Amino acid sequence: MSYLDYIVLNDQHRERVEQADCDAVEQAGIIDRTLIPVYSTGQGWADSRRSSYTVRGEIHSNAASFVLFDEGVQTAALAVALHAKTCARMWAWLHDHAQTSLPENGPPPPPAWAALRYDVPEVALPPWIDWWAKHVGYALMTREGW
């Protein structure tokens, strides 16, 4: 796979994320702060280890799910599907656990994709939320050695 489809369920925004969109240094930070801790313990950080933004989730070989918290308040959820067999399950997880109503998003797209769901009004989200979600998805799609 050479690209990742990034989707925001709340406003149906879609874009293609390619390697040129993801800085290697930033990817390393995402792997260190979010992905390795979540893979190992189920908990990590979205911004920095001193940030109020924490992440809980699960990472498997073909799919991952994350819930972002700000000082313990759930603010967003991210699902990543890397194989066709995980698409329907991850798409359903995002929709079935939505805290607010979502527009009709149709069937799950083909892999690979990362879909973000806002659980608070967009103005309450950190300005880096889309950047973080894209980097998490792309890092999982291209992961090696961890």
OpenMM code with the backbone's topology and positions (N, CA, C; nanometers):
from openmm import Vec3, app, unit

residues = "MET SER TYR LEU ASP TYR ILE VAL LEU ASN ASP GLN HIS ARG GLU ARG VAL GLU GLN ALA ASP CYS ASP ALA VAL GLU GLN ALA GLY ILE ILE ASP ARG THR LEU ILE PRO VAL TYR SER THR GLY GLN GLY TRP ALA ASP SER ARG ARG SER SER TYR THR VAL ARG GLY GLU ILE HIS SER ASN ALA ALA SER PHE VAL LEU PHE ASP GLU GLY VAL GLN THR ALA ALA LEU ALA VAL ALA LEU HIS ALA LYS THR CYS ALA ARG MET TRP ALA TRP LEU HIS ASP HIS ALA GLN THR SER LEU PRO GLU ASN GLY PRO PRO PRO PRO PRO ALA TRP ALA ALA LEU ARG TYR ASP VAL PRO GLU VAL ALA LEU PRO PRO TRP ILE ASP TRP TRP ALA LYS HIS VAL GLY TYR ALA LEU MET THR ARG GLU GLY TRP".split()
positions = [
    Vec3(0.0843, -0.1179, 0.0000),
    Vec3(0.0000, 0.0000, 0.0000),
    Vec3(0.0886, 0.1240, 0.0000),
    Vec3(0.0569, 0.2166, -0.0820),
    Vec3(0.1383, 0.3375, -0.0909),
    Vec3(0.0694, 0.4589, -0.0308),
    Vec3(-0.0563, 0.4451, 0.0071),
    Vec3(-0.1266, 0.5573, 0.0674),
    Vec3(-0.2309, 0.5060, 0.1665),
    Vec3(-0.2743, 0.5983, 0.2506),
    Vec3(-0.3751, 0.5719, 0.3513),
    Vec3(-0.4894, 0.6687, 0.3276),
    Vec3(-0.6127, 0.6205, 0.3281),
    Vec3(-0.7282, 0.7099, 0.3222),
    Vec3(-0.7579, 0.7586, 0.4632),
    Vec3(-0.7670, 0.8894, 0.4798),
    Vec3(-0.7992, 0.9495, 0.6091),
    Vec3(-0.9402, 1.0056, 0.6009),
    Vec3(-1.0231, 0.9695, 0.6983),
    Vec3(-1.1643, 1.0063, 0.6969),
    Vec3(-1.2019, 1.0647, 0.8321),
    Vec3(-1.2737, 1.1755, 0.8314),
    Vec3(-1.3340, 1.2291, 0.9534),
    Vec3(-1.4836, 1.2034, 0.9415),
    Vec3(-1.5356, 1.1177, 1.0271),
    Vec3(-1.6749, 1.0753, 1.0159),
    Vec3(-1.7746, 1.1877, 1.0388),
    Vec3(-1.7446, 1.2786, 1.1291),
    Vec3(-1.8407, 1.3824, 1.1654),
    Vec3(-1.8751, 1.4761, 1.0508),
    Vec3(-1.7764, 1.5077, 0.9675),
    Vec3(-1.8030, 1.5995, 0.8556),
    Vec3(-1.7766, 1.5357, 0.7193),
    Vec3(-1.7470, 1.4075, 0.7191),
    Vec3(-1.7245, 1.3286, 0.5978),
    Vec3(-1.6060, 1.3771, 0.5143),
    Vec3(-1.5120, 1.4439, 0.5794),
    Vec3(-1.3889, 1.4862, 0.5130),
    Vec3(-1.3062, 1.3625, 0.4796),
    Vec3(-1.2503, 1.3577, 0.3597),
    Vec3(-1.1650, 1.2474, 0.3158),
    Vec3(-1.0436, 1.3036, 0.2436),
    Vec3(-0.9310, 1.2405, 0.2704),
    Vec3(-0.8106, 1.2765, 0.1959),
    Vec3(-0.7145, 1.1585, 0.1916),
    Vec3(-0.6277, 1.1616, 0.0954),
    Vec3(-0.5262, 1.0581, 0.0778),
    Vec3(-0.3984, 1.1054, 0.1467),
    Vec3(-0.3408, 1.0182, 0.2292),
    Vec3(-0.2161, 1.0487, 0.2990),
    Vec3(-0.1074, 0.9602, 0.2400),
    Vec3(-0.0013, 1.0255, 0.1933),
    Vec3(0.1112, 0.9541, 0.1331),
    Vec3(0.2367, 0.9789, 0.2149),
    Vec3(0.3429, 0.9086, 0.1823),
    Vec3(0.4673, 0.9198, 0.2568),
    Vec3(0.5158, 1.0646, 0.2653),
    Vec3(0.5029, 1.1399, 0.1589),
    Vec3(0.5485, 1.2786, 0.1581),
    Vec3(0.4722, 1.3658, 0.2577),
    Vec3(0.3556, 1.3213, 0.3022),
    Vec3(0.2751, 1.3967, 0.3980),
    Vec3(0.3175, 1.3733, 0.5424),
    Vec3(0.4040, 1.2754, 0.5658),
    Vec3(0.4410, 1.2364, 0.7017),
    Vec3(0.5915, 1.2500, 0.7222),
    Vec3(0.6295, 1.3412, 0.8085),
    Vec3(0.7694, 1.3657, 0.8406),
    Vec3(0.8241, 1.2498, 0.9240),
    Vec3(0.9431, 1.2004, 0.8902),
    Vec3(1.0022, 1.0852, 0.9585),
    Vec3(1.0271, 1.1118, 1.1069),
    Vec3(1.0695, 1.2320, 1.1418),
    Vec3(1.0937, 1.2657, 1.2827),
    Vec3(0.9619, 1.2655, 1.3599),
    Vec3(0.8590, 1.3217, 1.2999),
    Vec3(0.7274, 1.3228, 1.3642),
    Vec3(0.6736, 1.1805, 1.3793),
    Vec3(0.6957, 1.0975, 1.2771),
    Vec3(0.6542, 0.9576, 1.2841),
    Vec3(0.7222, 0.8879, 1.4014),
    Vec3(0.8507, 0.9128, 1.4199),
    Vec3(0.9241, 0.8510, 1.5303),
    Vec3(0.8647, 0.8921, 1.6647),
    Vec3(0.8260, 1.0188, 1.6765),
    Vec3(0.7629, 1.0660, 1.7994),
    Vec3(0.6298, 0.9981, 1.8251),
    Vec3(0.5496, 0.9798, 1.7212),
    Vec3(0.4201, 0.9115, 1.7336),
    Vec3(0.4422, 0.7668, 1.7772),
    Vec3(0.5398, 0.7027, 1.7172),
    Vec3(0.5686, 0.5627, 1.7536),
    Vec3(0.6114, 0.5556, 1.8999),
    Vec3(0.6976, 0.6473, 1.9422),
    Vec3(0.7495, 0.6475, 2.0788),
    Vec3(0.6438, 0.6838, 2.1832),
    Vec3(0.5630, 0.7860, 2.1574),
    Vec3(0.4671, 0.8358, 2.2568),
    Vec3(0.3341, 0.7631, 2.2559),
    Vec3(0.2892, 0.7222, 2.1368),
    Vec3(0.1559, 0.6637, 2.1257),
    Vec3(0.1603, 0.5141, 2.0985),
    Vec3(0.2231, 0.4744, 1.9910),
    Vec3(0.2065, 0.3377, 1.9435),
    Vec3(0.2740, 0.2314, 2.0296),
    Vec3(0.3987, 0.2491, 2.0648),
    Vec3(0.4656, 0.1474, 2.1468),
    Vec3(0.4006, 0.1365, 2.2850),
    Vec3(0.3725, 0.2483, 2.3530),
    Vec3(0.3048, 0.2352, 2.4824),
    Vec3(0.1656, 0.1704, 2.4720),
    Vec3(0.0882, 0.2053, 2.3717),
    Vec3(-0.0445, 0.1443, 2.3568),
    Vec3(-0.0294, -0.0038, 2.3248),
    Vec3(0.0624, -0.0383, 2.2391),
    Vec3(0.0857, -0.1793, 2.2045),
    Vec3(0.1259, -0.2599, 2.3285),
    Vec3(0.2089, -0.2006, 2.4136),
    Vec3(0.2614, -0.2704, 2.5310),
    Vec3(0.1654, -0.2724, 2.6496),
    Vec3(0.0998, -0.1582, 2.6758),
    Vec3(0.0221, -0.1446, 2.7995),
    Vec3(-0.1235, -0.1050, 2.7780),
    Vec3(-0.1598, -0.0678, 2.6545),
    Vec3(-0.2952, -0.0212, 2.6291),
    Vec3(-0.3144, 0.1271, 2.6539),
    Vec3(-0.2072, 0.1969, 2.6983),
    Vec3(-0.2168, 0.3401, 2.7252),
    Vec3(-0.0929, 0.4123, 2.6744),
    Vec3(-0.1142, 0.5342, 2.6244),
    Vec3(-0.0042, 0.6159, 2.5753),
    Vec3(-0.0420, 0.7624, 2.5791),
    Vec3(0.0320, 0.8426, 2.5046),
    Vec3(0.0106, 0.9867, 2.4999),
    Vec3(-0.0069, 1.0299, 2.3551),
    Vec3(-0.0864, 1.1316, 2.3349),
    Vec3(-0.1074, 1.1814, 2.1996),
    Vec3(-0.0110, 1.2939, 2.1661),
    Vec3(0.0175, 1.3792, 2.2610),
    Vec3(0.0974, 1.4980, 2.2346),
    Vec3(0.2378, 1.4821, 2.2920),
    Vec3(0.2485, 1.4875, 2.4215),
    Vec3(0.3767, 1.4632, 2.4880),
    Vec3(0.3456, 1.3955, 2.6208),
    Vec3(0.4466, 1.3442, 2.6831),
    Vec3(0.4236, 1.2742, 2.8100),
    Vec3(0.3803, 1.3701, 2.9209),
    Vec3(0.3938, 1.4987, 2.9002),
    Vec3(0.3503, 1.5987, 2.9979),
    Vec3(0.2138, 1.6561, 2.9635),
    Vec3(0.1589, 1.6165, 2.8533),
    Vec3(0.0312, 1.6691, 2.8059),
    Vec3(-0.0845, 1.6098, 2.8847),
    Vec3(-0.1960, 1.6803, 2.8832),
    Vec3(-0.3183, 1.6272, 2.9443),
    Vec3(-0.3875, 1.5285, 2.8512),
    Vec3(-0.3400, 1.5159, 2.7272),
    Vec3(-0.4014, 1.4254, 2.6299),
    Vec3(-0.3407, 1.2857, 2.6402),
    Vec3(-0.4238, 1.1910, 2.6772),
    Vec3(-0.3810, 1.0519, 2.6876),
    Vec3(-0.4606, 0.9680, 2.5885),
    Vec3(-0.4090, 0.8494, 2.5624),
    Vec3(-0.4702, 0.7594, 2.4646),
    Vec3(-0.4822, 0.6211, 2.5273),
    Vec3(-0.5960, 0.5587, 2.5044),
    Vec3(-0.6131, 0.4172, 2.5371),
    Vec3(-0.6466, 0.3461, 2.4076),
    Vec3(-0.5993, 0.2247, 2.3922),
    Vec3(-0.6306, 0.1558, 2.2682),
    Vec3(-0.5773, 0.0153, 2.2615),
    Vec3(-0.5938, -0.0409, 2.1431),
    Vec3(-0.5461, -0.1747, 2.1110),
    Vec3(-0.4863, -0.1720, 1.9712),
    Vec3(-0.3767, -0.2452, 1.9556),
    Vec3(-0.3124, -0.2563, 1.8247),
    Vec3(-0.2976, -0.4044, 1.7914),
    Vec3(-0.3478, -0.4417, 1.6752),
    Vec3(-0.3344, -0.5780, 1.6240),
    Vec3(-0.2637, -0.5708, 1.4895),
    Vec3(-0.2388, -0.6834, 1.4285),
    Vec3(-0.1612, -0.6839, 1.3044),
    Vec3(-0.2310, -0.6110, 1.1902),
    Vec3(-0.3639, -0.6185, 1.1835),
    Vec3(-0.4361, -0.5585, 1.0705),
    Vec3(-0.5332, -0.4485, 1.1080),
    Vec3(-0.5380, -0.4119, 1.2355),
    Vec3(-0.6326, -0.3096, 1.2791),
    Vec3(-0.5890, -0.2525, 1.4135),
    Vec3(-0.6381, -0.1335, 1.4421),
    Vec3(-0.6093, -0.0699, 1.5707),
    Vec3(-0.7247, 0.0237, 1.6062),
    Vec3(-0.7439, 0.0432, 1.7358),
    Vec3(-0.8455, 0.1378, 1.7830),
    Vec3(-0.7851, 0.2203, 1.8959),
    Vec3(-0.8222, 0.3466, 1.8986),
    Vec3(-0.7692, 0.4400, 1.9972),
    Vec3(-0.8814, 0.5312, 2.0439),
    Vec3(-0.8775, 0.5665, 2.1723),
    Vec3(-0.9686, 0.6670, 2.2260),
    Vec3(-0.8808, 0.7740, 2.2896),
    Vec3(-0.9040, 0.8984, 2.2508),
    Vec3(-0.8263, 1.0125, 2.2990),
    Vec3(-0.9019, 1.0799, 2.4130),
    Vec3(-0.8292, 1.1085, 2.5210),
    Vec3(-0.8870, 1.1744, 2.6384),
    Vec3(-0.8112, 1.3026, 2.6673),
    Vec3(-0.8839, 1.4035, 2.7140),
    Vec3(-0.8237, 1.5267, 2.7638),
    Vec3(-0.8630, 1.5391, 2.9099),
    Vec3(-0.7658, 1.5242, 2.9971),
    Vec3(-0.7899, 1.5254, 3.1418),
    Vec3(-0.9025, 1.4298, 3.1795),
    Vec3(-0.9017, 1.3119, 3.1196),
    Vec3(-0.9979, 1.2084, 3.1513),
    Vec3(-1.1299, 1.2143, 3.0774),
    Vec3(-1.1517, 1.3182, 2.9965),
    Vec3(-1.2758, 1.3325, 2.9196),
    Vec3(-1.2519, 1.2826, 2.7773),
    Vec3(-1.3343, 1.1877, 2.7334),
    Vec3(-1.3196, 1.1337, 2.5983),
    Vec3(-1.3491, 1.2420, 2.4955),
    Vec3(-1.2530, 1.2634, 2.4031),
    Vec3(-1.2701, 1.3688, 2.3033),
    Vec3(-1.2808, 1.3159, 2.1603),
    Vec3(-1.2208, 1.1997, 2.1330),
    Vec3(-1.2229, 1.1475, 1.9962),
    Vec3(-1.1882, 0.9992, 1.9970),
    Vec3(-1.2206, 0.9333, 1.8867),
    Vec3(-1.1848, 0.7929, 1.8672),
    Vec3(-1.1277, 0.7782, 1.7266),
    Vec3(-1.0296, 0.6912, 1.7148),
    Vec3(-0.9633, 0.6659, 1.5875),
    Vec3(-0.9594, 0.5162, 1.5636),
    Vec3(-0.9982, 0.4739, 1.4453),
    Vec3(-0.9857, 0.3339, 1.4050),
    Vec3(-0.8999, 0.3280, 1.2800),
    Vec3(-0.8173, 0.2241, 1.2725),
    Vec3(-0.7316, 0.2021, 1.1569),
    Vec3(-0.7575, 0.0608, 1.1070),
    Vec3(-0.7861, 0.0466, 0.9783),
    Vec3(-0.8075, -0.0847, 0.9168),
    Vec3(-0.7064, -0.1012, 0.8038),
    Vec3(-0.6291, -0.2071, 0.8131),
    Vec3(-0.5224, -0.2309, 0.7162),
    Vec3(-0.5489, -0.3500, 0.6257),
    Vec3(-0.6557, -0.4238, 0.6518),
    Vec3(-0.6881, -0.5429, 0.5735),
    Vec3(-0.8394, -0.5487, 0.5558),
    Vec3(-0.8842, -0.6010, 0.4437),
    Vec3(-1.0283, -0.6066, 0.4139),
    Vec3(-1.1082, -0.6779, 0.5222),
    Vec3(-1.0502, -0.7790, 0.5848),
    Vec3(-1.1257, -0.8546, 0.6846),
    Vec3(-1.1533, -0.7745, 0.8119),
    Vec3(-1.0830, -0.6616, 0.8326),
    Vec3(-1.1059, -0.5809, 0.9531),
    Vec3(-1.1886, -0.4561, 0.9271),
    Vec3(-1.2133, -0.4235, 0.8023),
    Vec3(-1.2815, -0.2977, 0.7698),
    Vec3(-1.4201, -0.2858, 0.8320),
    Vec3(-1.5041, -0.3853, 0.8139),
    Vec3(-1.6419, -0.3770, 0.8638),
    Vec3(-1.6441, -0.3668, 1.0156),
    Vec3(-1.5620, -0.4450, 1.0826),
    Vec3(-1.5603, -0.4432, 1.2297),
    Vec3(-1.5150, -0.3081, 1.2839),
    Vec3(-1.4103, -0.2508, 1.2267),
    Vec3(-1.3591, -0.1225, 1.2759),
    Vec3(-1.4555, -0.0080, 1.2436),
    Vec3(-1.5164, -0.0137, 1.1267),
    Vec3(-1.6150, 0.0879, 1.0855),
    Vec3(-1.7350, 0.0832, 1.1815),
    Vec3(-1.7810, -0.0363, 1.2124),
    Vec3(-1.8937, -0.0532, 1.3050),
    Vec3(-1.8564, -0.0046, 1.4448),
    Vec3(-1.7350, -0.0335, 1.4897),
    Vec3(-1.6911, 0.0107, 1.6227),
    Vec3(-1.7010, 0.1626, 1.6344),
    Vec3(-1.6560, 0.2334, 1.5334),
    Vec3(-1.6637, 0.3800, 1.5374),
    Vec3(-1.8077, 0.4294, 1.5405),
    Vec3(-1.8931, 0.3706, 1.4611),
    Vec3(-2.0319, 0.4161, 1.4526),
    Vec3(-2.1145, 0.3718, 1.5723),
    Vec3(-2.0953, 0.2487, 1.6173),
    Vec3(-2.1770, 0.1956, 1.7268),
    Vec3(-2.1482, 0.2619, 1.8605),
    Vec3(-2.0294, 0.3153, 1.8786),
    Vec3(-1.9922, 0.3757, 2.0062),
    Vec3(-1.9902, 0.5286, 2.0008),
    Vec3(-2.0497, 0.5859, 1.8994),
    Vec3(-2.0518, 0.7323, 1.8868),
    Vec3(-2.1341, 0.7941, 1.9986),
    Vec3(-2.0812, 0.8992, 2.0580),
    Vec3(-2.1512, 0.9693, 2.1654),
    Vec3(-2.2467, 1.0758, 2.1115),
    Vec3(-2.2322, 1.1092, 1.9856),
    Vec3(-2.3230, 1.2031, 1.9191),
    Vec3(-2.3663, 1.1399, 1.7865),
    Vec3(-2.4699, 1.1947, 1.7270),
    Vec3(-2.5150, 1.1382, 1.5997),
    Vec3(-2.4152, 1.1730, 1.4892),
    Vec3(-2.3982, 1.0789, 1.3984),
    Vec3(-2.3079, 1.0958, 1.2849),
    Vec3(-2.3880, 1.0980, 1.1564),
    Vec3(-2.3378, 1.1642, 1.0537),
    Vec3(-2.4049, 1.1566, 0.9237),
    Vec3(-2.3936, 1.0147, 0.8681),
    Vec3(-2.4739, 0.9841, 0.7698),
    Vec3(-2.4669, 0.8534, 0.7045),
    Vec3(-2.3352, 0.8452, 0.6277),
    Vec3(-2.2476, 0.7572, 0.6706),
    Vec3(-2.1159, 0.7443, 0.6086),
    Vec3(-2.1048, 0.6274, 0.5132),
    Vec3(-2.2137, 0.5519, 0.4955),
    Vec3(-2.2124, 0.4410, 0.4015),
    Vec3(-2.1296, 0.3243, 0.4510),
    Vec3(-2.1006, 0.2310, 0.3612),
    Vec3(-2.0216, 0.1133, 0.3992),
    Vec3(-1.8748, 0.1513, 0.4209),
    Vec3(-1.8003, 0.0648, 0.4874),
    Vec3(-1.6583, 0.0959, 0.5081),
    Vec3(-1.5836, 0.0999, 0.3760),
    Vec3(-1.4871, 0.1889, 0.3667),
    Vec3(-1.4052, 0.1941, 0.2456),
    Vec3(-1.3085, 0.0758, 0.2429),
    Vec3(-1.2483, 0.0500, 0.1281),
    Vec3(-1.1459, -0.0554, 0.1220),
    Vec3(-1.0219, -0.0106, 0.2000),
    Vec3(-0.9401, -0.1056, 0.2440),
    Vec3(-0.8205, -0.0686, 0.3198),
    Vec3(-0.7145, -0.0089, 0.2269),
    Vec3(-0.6259, 0.0626, 0.2801),
    Vec3(-0.5988, 0.0955, 0.4196),
    Vec3(-0.6603, 0.2329, 0.4492),
    Vec3(-0.7172, 0.2446, 0.5704),
    Vec3(-0.7767, 0.3718, 0.6090),
    Vec3(-0.7622, 0.3955, 0.7590),
    Vec3(-0.7706, 0.5231, 0.7942),
    Vec3(-0.7777, 0.5669, 0.9331),
    Vec3(-0.8975, 0.6598, 0.9402),
    Vec3(-0.9896, 0.6313, 1.0312),
    Vec3(-1.1104, 0.7129, 1.0438),
    Vec3(-1.1178, 0.7705, 1.1839),
    Vec3(-1.1432, 0.8995, 1.1913),
    Vec3(-1.1507, 0.9717, 1.3170),
    Vec3(-1.2946, 1.0131, 1.3435),
    Vec3(-1.3357, 0.9980, 1.4685),
    Vec3(-1.4688, 1.0432, 1.5108),
    Vec3(-1.4500, 1.1424, 1.6251),
    Vec3(-1.5060, 1.2626, 1.6095),
    Vec3(-1.5024, 1.3602, 1.7171),
    Vec3(-1.6124, 1.3268, 1.8172),
    Vec3(-1.5797, 1.3291, 1.9458),
    Vec3(-1.6790, 1.3040, 2.0498),
    Vec3(-1.7144, 1.4291, 2.1282),
    Vec3(-1.6550, 1.5405, 2.0914),
    Vec3(-1.6851, 1.6716, 2.1485),
    Vec3(-1.6970, 1.7689, 2.0313),
    Vec3(-1.7504, 1.8886, 2.0533),
    Vec3(-1.7537, 1.9862, 1.9431),
    Vec3(-1.6131, 2.0129, 1.8890),
    Vec3(-1.6051, 2.0356, 1.7608),
    Vec3(-1.4754, 2.0524, 1.6953),
    Vec3(-1.3912, 2.1620, 1.7593),
    Vec3(-1.4547, 2.2667, 1.8090),
    Vec3(-1.3794, 2.3764, 1.8717),
    Vec3(-1.3106, 2.3327, 2.0003),
    Vec3(-1.3538, 2.2226, 2.0610),
    Vec3(-1.2932, 2.1728, 2.1850),
    Vec3(-1.1770, 2.0773, 2.1586),
    Vec3(-1.1514, 2.0455, 2.0332),
    Vec3(-1.0435, 1.9528, 1.9981),
    Vec3(-0.9103, 2.0256, 1.9872),
    Vec3(-0.8013, 1.9548, 2.0123),
    Vec3(-0.6705, 2.0193, 1.9942),
    Vec3(-0.6461, 2.0470, 1.8462),
    Vec3(-0.5714, 2.1511, 1.8147),
    Vec3(-0.5487, 2.1866, 1.6737),
    Vec3(-0.4701, 2.0808, 1.5967),
    Vec3(-0.4028, 1.9926, 1.6661),
    Vec3(-0.3194, 1.8913, 1.6027),
    Vec3(-0.3907, 1.7567, 1.5839),
    Vec3(-0.5186, 1.7462, 1.6111),
    Vec3(-0.5890, 1.6178, 1.6095),
    Vec3(-0.5805, 1.5471, 1.4739),
    Vec3(-0.6022, 1.6188, 1.3656),
    Vec3(-0.5957, 1.5559, 1.2330),
    Vec3(-0.4531, 1.5112, 1.2015),
    Vec3(-0.3575, 1.5954, 1.2325),
    Vec3(-0.2160, 1.5620, 1.2111),
    Vec3(-0.1826, 1.4337, 1.2857),
    Vec3(-0.2226, 1.4242, 1.4138),
    Vec3(-0.1945, 1.3065, 1.4956),
    Vec3(-0.2590, 1.1816, 1.4358),
    Vec3(-0.3865, 1.1905, 1.3999),
    Vec3(-0.4585, 1.0745, 1.3465),
    Vec3(-0.3962, 1.0246, 1.2163),
    Vec3(-0.3580, 1.1145, 1.1282),
    Vec3(-0.2947, 1.0746, 1.0020),
    Vec3(-0.1615, 1.0053, 1.0273),
    Vec3(-0.0812, 1.0600, 1.1183),
    Vec3(0.0492, 1.0014, 1.1482),
    Vec3(0.0352, 0.8652, 1.2160),
    Vec3(-0.0616, 0.8502, 1.3040),
    Vec3(-0.0849, 0.7204, 1.3670),
    Vec3(-0.1194, 0.6173, 1.2598),
    Vec3(-0.2147, 0.6504, 1.1750),
    Vec3(-0.2551, 0.5577, 1.0694),
    Vec3(-0.1417, 0.5219, 0.9760),
    Vec3(-0.0669, 0.6215, 0.9326),
    Vec3(0.0417, 0.5942, 0.8388),
    Vec3(0.1536, 0.5140, 0.9056),
    Vec3(0.1833, 0.5438, 1.0310),
    Vec3(0.2876, 0.4695, 1.1019),
    Vec3(0.2480, 0.3234, 1.1179),
    Vec3(0.1210, 0.2972, 1.1432),
    Vec3(0.0765, 0.1581, 1.1537),
    Vec3(0.0827, 0.0872, 1.0186),
    Vec3(0.0486, 0.1577, 0.9143),
    Vec3(0.0505, 0.0979, 0.7824),
    Vec3(0.1927, 0.0613, 0.7386),
    Vec3(0.2902, 0.1387, 0.7802),
    Vec3(0.4280, 0.1184, 0.7338),
    Vec3(0.5191, 0.0622, 0.8419),
    Vec3(0.4636, 0.0155, 0.9512),
    Vec3(0.5464, -0.0246, 1.0658),
    Vec3(0.6441, -0.1369, 1.0334),
    Vec3(0.7596, -0.1218, 1.0959),
    Vec3(0.8654, -0.2219, 1.0829),
    Vec3(0.9394, -0.2296, 1.2163),
    Vec3(0.9609, -0.3475, 1.2650),
    Vec3(1.0501, -0.3678, 1.3773),
    Vec3(0.9994, -0.3317, 1.5156),
    Vec3(0.8734, -0.3103, 1.5316),
    Vec3(0.8230, -0.2866, 1.6681),
    Vec3(0.6923, -0.3545, 1.6889),
] * unit.nanometer
topology = app.Topology()
chain = topology.addChain("A")
for resn in residues:
    res = topology.addResidue(resn, chain)
    for name in ("N", "CA", "C"):
        topology.addAtom(name, app.Element.getBySymbol(name[0]), res)
